[in-house]
Each structure stands twice: as C-alpha cells, then as structure tokens.
C-alpha cells in the first residue's frame, strides 16, 4: 500500500441537474476537512468525488481529461488503468453531457458500494450498513428542489440510514455553473465546507441557508446598480429576515435607506443594531470618509449620534 495517499472513508454524491445544467458534488465523512480531498468541479466540464484511500490527483486530472473532450467514463477508465492502487479507490464522475462513471475498488472497506441513475452517482465506503447509498439515491431522485438542496437531501438520507461507521466530522458541497464564464470565482455557485463539527450535515444546511441570504444581498446590490430601487430594498429586507442573527445584513440595508433619503426607516434599523452591538455605530461613523455614506451633514449627525 502506498502511504502517500490519505484516508477519506466517506459517502458522497455527484450529479448534474438536467434542467439547469448545474453540476455538483457533496460529501460527508469522519475525517477532518474532507472537502479539501474529495470534491472537485469545473463549470462546463464536470464534477468528481475521489475517496476511500484518496488519490487527490483524480480530481484535477479527471477534469483535465473531460475538458479535453473525454467522457466521464473515458476519463475514469484512463486514470484507473494507470493506477496500481485502483483496488483501494472509490471515484465517481459526471460530465456536462450527463455521462456517469463510478468505480468502487475491491479492497474498499465494507460496507462499500455505489448506485447510479440518470446524471448522478452515489457512492460510499466504510459504512455502518449497505443501506446507505440506496437511501441516498432514493432521496436525490425524490427531491424536486434546487441542485444544492437535492445533494444535501442525499447526504441527510445517507446519514439517517447509518452513515460512516465511525460517526461524523466534516462535510462539503460544491456546485458549478453549466458553462464557464472564464471567471472561476463566479462559476462556483456554491462552495462550502464544514471542516470539523459534531453534526456537519446540519451545519452545512445552515451555511447553505446563510449563503442564500447573502445571495439576496448581492442581488439587492445588482438591482440598485440597475436603478431598480424597490427590488433592491425588497431583496435587502428579505436577506435580513432570513438571517436575523447576522447584523451586517440590516446594517447595509439601513445605509442604503439613508442614502435614498428614507432616514426614519434607517434610524429604526440602526437603533436596533447599535443596541445589540455598539461597534456597528463606530463603523457607521467611518463610512463617509470612504465615500460609502453620502448624506447631508444634519442627517449624518443624526445617524452617528443615535443612543
């Protein structure tokens, strides 16, 4: 056995949404920072999960082969043929054309196996029982939600069916756009990791919810830039409502209201924030010098003097 390769005994799913073309991979394991080893994806190319006795090179090399025109089946076959440790690997790939490839090596620790369907594959090793991956497949197929939440549903079902025999520790999810824009940072629609947590899947769900709130804030900024003020303010308000524990969301909503001359509404929001955390009032005083709070002097004095 080659000791260069780390362990990542785990369960995962790779999938392509046939309606949107988005592709994603999600994983949970009793292993620290599993996402740094297992999850790989590129917009307009495909997604990969490489696990068991992990050879991380399957990720970038598999994407390179698919980018060059190989199908997922061809890419995985080529990598396995060159790997003397193939019997210890578990790898799954889906490409932009819904081609699915998966390999569970004969020496993967039981219970281990996989199941495929149109545009997806679920795979698991070192599981508490052989019901894990069928439960994942069923949950994914039964969900009608957005791809990220469908992937999460598969992980939750796998855990509910028994999960990793060792318990839980980390989880990750990566969703990429159907086509590349040439801007990788924009093409990763979801890229979240829970590195170490007693209930990593539940924490991953919380982070996905929080990500949606911040996406609404970003949408508000876009709408404001387009001059659609009502849509912008509605997006800001909904974002703050989704995550009331995050004071930054209503803070910037209030800044926008102040600049639009809706000062009384801004005062109401700022007052609530400052009572909960006074440091935000100090930050507000610093914004005019950075050109991020442009209001009349009397308005500025009123806002920055709130008790």
Buried (B, 14 or more C-beta within 10 A) or exposed (E): EEEEBEBBBBBBBBBBBEEEBBBBBBBBBBBEBBBBBBBBBBBBBBBBBBBBBBBBEBBEBBBEBBBEEBBBBBBBBBBBEEBEBBBBBBBBBBBBEBBBBBBBBEBBBEBBBBBBEEBBBBBBBBBBEBBBBBBBBBBBBEBEEBBBBBBBBBBBBBBBBBBBBEEBBBBBBBBBBBEBEEEEEEBBBBBBBBBEBEBBBBBBBBBBEBBBBBBBBEBBBEBBEEEBBEBBBBBBBBBBEBBEEBBBBBBBBBBBBBBBEBBEBBBEBBBEBBEEEEEBBEBBEEBBEEEEBEBEEEBBEBBBEBE
